[in-house]
Amino acid sequence: MIAPRRFLPSISALLAFEAVARLGSATRAAEELSLTQSAVSRQLKTLEDQLGVDLLARNGRQLDLTEAGRAYVGHVRDVLNRLAQASVSARTNPQGGALNLAILPAFGMHWLAPRLRDFARSHPEVTVNLSTRLKPFAIQDSTFDAAIHFGHEDWPGVSYLPLMPETVVPVCAPSLMDAPVRDAAEILKHPLLHLETRPRGWARWLAALDVDADPPAGMVFDQFSTMAQAAIHGLGVALLPTFFADPYLRDGQLALASDQTTQSIGSYYLVWPRERETGAALGSFIAWLAAQAGEAGEK
């Protein structure tokens, strides 16, 4: 049910308020919106009268947000962004909808992307748009419908679909060693490559295999992709997720440095804003991804 008209300001008034809140001036807002200053001022007065609250306070020539204005402008921006997104979707995909997904590079490229063809075939009415985000963000205030998360269930304000735990395996260039080490401690004889976001990755792998030793320092990388390339070029042994390492192992660019796999520090999840209504496109994607994760877990 749509709210009563008295609670629904005009788009023009909301655009004027958002521009003034961002620019701090009715004059600058008028220039951006191609309106006169008086027209912007009228829109602001109409909005404040309709809400019955002061949103802006004049400080010389500057217009500053009141406490109520600061609380309101975030909601206004979210509404305007989502309305614009919905309008673009309606124009570009009138029979379906768009799904904006934030992904982690390694998981998105090596696990999710190869499976998306199946989703596209099953749901041709949905267009999936992918963008990279490395860390949790304020998803409820963004244009993203969902995101891939690694770690634990510690992202506030979201619902979770567990996908898979991260299992890691040591790999290296085929020329670096003749065969996989049988004793995990032997890995310490080789240079080890480290990931910035998994600083204790090697220590956990060794401890899980009952090796009481501190791994030596080595080159540090910010992404699995660059660390894998370093391993391919013989710079050391990399600890990679199995889903990431498998293509390189199959084509011979990398070889197992040990066949011992261990669990990493977390799992992969699909997350989406808890307070938002789940649209048809996201609902279809959640159901499809749950099935994909179940099939992957059975293998």
N, C-alpha and C positions, 0 to 999 in steps of 0.2 A: 504493500500500500504506500502511495506517495504521500509525503507529509503535507499538511495544509499549506495553502499558498502563502499565508502570512509568515511562514518559516523558510520560504524559498526566495532568497534575493535574486535579482536579475544577474545574468552573466556579465553584463556591462558593469554593474556595480562591483562585482567580485574582481573583475579584471582591473578596474580603477584602484580598488583597495590594495590588491596585490602589488601593483606597480608602484604605488606611493609607499607602501611598506618597504619595498626593496630599494627604491631610489631616494626616499626621504624627502620628496618634493613633488607637489602637485604640478608644477611647471614641467619638470623632467618627465613625469608620468604622462602628461598631456602630449609631449613631443613623441614619446614612444608609441602611444596609442593613436596618434594622429587626431587628437581632439583639442578643444580649447581648454585653457585652465579652468574656466568657469564651469564647463561641462564636467570635468573631473571632480571639481568641488561639489557640484550638485549630486553626482553619483555617490560621493562619500557621505553627504548629509542624508540622502535617501536611505543608504545602508544603515547608518547609525540610528536613524529614526525608526526603521523597521525592526532593528534588534533591540532598541531601547538601551543602548550602552555606548559609551565613548570608546572608539577604537584607536583614535589618533589624538595626540596632544601637540599643540604648536609650541615650538621652542625657537623664537626668532623667525627666521625663514625656513627652518627645518621642521618637518613633521615627524614626530616620534611615536612609536607604538606604545599604547597603554598596556597594562598587564593583560587586560582582556583582549587587546589587539594582538599581542604576541601569542596568546593561546589560540586565537582564531585563525591567524594567517597560515599556520601549518596545515590546518584542515582545508582551508581554501585552496592552497597550492596542490594538495593531494587530489581534491575534487577536480580542479582544472586540468591537472596532468592526466588523470584517468579519463576524463571526458574527451580530451584531445586524442588519447590513445585509442579509445573506443571508436572515435570518429574516423581515424585513419584505418582501423581494422574494418569498419563497415564499408569503407570505400574500396579498400584493396582486396577484401575477402568477404563479400556480401553473404555468402552461403555458410560461413563458419566464423572463426575467430582466430586471433593471434595469441600465442603463448610466449611471453617474454621470460626467458630462463637465464639465471646467472649460474655459470659453471666454473668449476676448478679445471685448469688447463689439462692436467694429466688425465684425470678421470673423464672429463668431457671428451677428449680426443681419442682415448684408447678404449674406454668402456662404453660410454653413452653414444658417441657419434656412429660407430658401426651398427648400432641397433636402431637408430632413428629412421632408417629406410622402412623398417617394418611398421613403425608408428605412422609414417607418412602414407603408407599403403593402406593401413587400417583406418586412418582418420584423415582423408584428403581435405576435409573441411577445416582443419586446424593448421595454421602456419606457426612453426616453432622458430623463434628468434633467439640466438645465443649470444651472450656477452660474458666476458671473463671478470670474475671478482675473486680475489684471493682470500679475503677475510669476511667475517660476518659484518653486516651493515644494517641500517635502519630500513629493512625491507618494506615495512608497513607504510613508509613515507616515500617509497620509490615507485617506479613504473614496472618493477619486476613482479611477476605473478608467483614465482617460486625460485628456489636456488638449490644448488648442490652444496652440502655442508660436510666437512670432515671433522671428526673429533668425537664429542659426546653431545648429549641433549642439553646444551647450555646456551642456545641461541634464544633470547627472550622473545616472547610474543608470537611464537610460531608453532605450527603443528608439524609432526615428524612422520616420515615414512622410512623405516630402516631399509637400507639397500644391501650392504655387505660390510663385513669387517675388512680391514686392510691387512693382507698377508704379504710379507716381504721375503725376498730371496737375493743372495749375493750373486752378482754377475760381473764379468770382465771381458776384455778382448780375448779371443781364442789364443792369441800369441802370448798372453801374459802368464798362463800356466798350462801344463800338459794335461791335467785332469782335475776335476773337482777335489777339494781337500776332503779327507776322510775325518780328520780331527778338526773340529771347529777352531781350536786354538791356532792351527797352522795359518789361518787367514791373517793373523797378526804379522806374518812375515812379508806381507804385501802392502803397498800403499792403499789406504782406505779413503774413499770419497764420502763427504758428509753433506747432508741437506740442512739448510738453515732452519727450517721449521721442524726438523726431527733431530735436534742436537744430540740426543742420547740414543739414536737409532741403533748404532753398532753396539753400544753398551747393553742395550736390552736384548739384542740378538745373541750376544755372547752369554749373557746371564741365563737366558732361556735354555741354552745348551750346556749349562753347568761349567762355563769357563769364567773363572774369577780373575779377570784382568781388565785393565783400563785400555781402551783402544787408543792408538796414537792419533795425534792431530793430523789433519790433512787438508786438501782443498775443500772449500765450502761453496755450495751452489744454492741458488734461490728457487730453482725448479728442477723437477725430475728430468725434463727434456735436456737441459744443458748438462746435467750430471751424466745422463746416459751417453751423450756425445763424447764427454771426456773419457768415459769408460771404453767406448768404441775405439778411441784413439790411443788406448793403452796407458792412460794416466793413473789407473788404479781400479780398485774393486768398488762397485756401487751397490747399495742396498736398495732395490727397486720393488714396488708392488708387483705381484705376479701378473696382474692384468696389463701392466705397462711393459714388463720385461718380455712377455710371451712373443710378441711380433718380432722383436730383435733376436730372440733365441731361435725362432723358426727360420728366419732368413740367414742365420749364421753370423750376424754382425756382433753378437754377444754370445758368450758361453757361460754355463753355470760355474761359479767359483766354489760353490757348495750346493748340494741338493737339499740342505736343511732350510725349511721355511719356518718362520715364526710370526705370531700376531704382532701388529704394530700398536700404536698408542690409541687408536680409535677406529671408528667405523664411518662409512659414508651414508648420508641421509638425503632425502629430498625434503625441503622445508618450505612452508608457505604461510603467509600471515594468518594468524588464528582468528582475528576479528573481521577479516574480509569475507564476503560471500564467495564460495568456491564456484566459479563459472563452469560452463559446460566444457570448455577447452581444457581447463586445468583438471576437472574431474576425469575426463577421458585419459589425460596423461598420467594421472596418479594411478588409475586402474591398470593401464598398460605397463607402467614402470614396476608396479608391484608384481605383476606376472613375470616380467623380465628378471627381476631380482630373485624370484622364487626358482625360476628355471636355472639361473646361474648358480644358485646355492645347491641345487641337486646334482650338479656336474662334479 
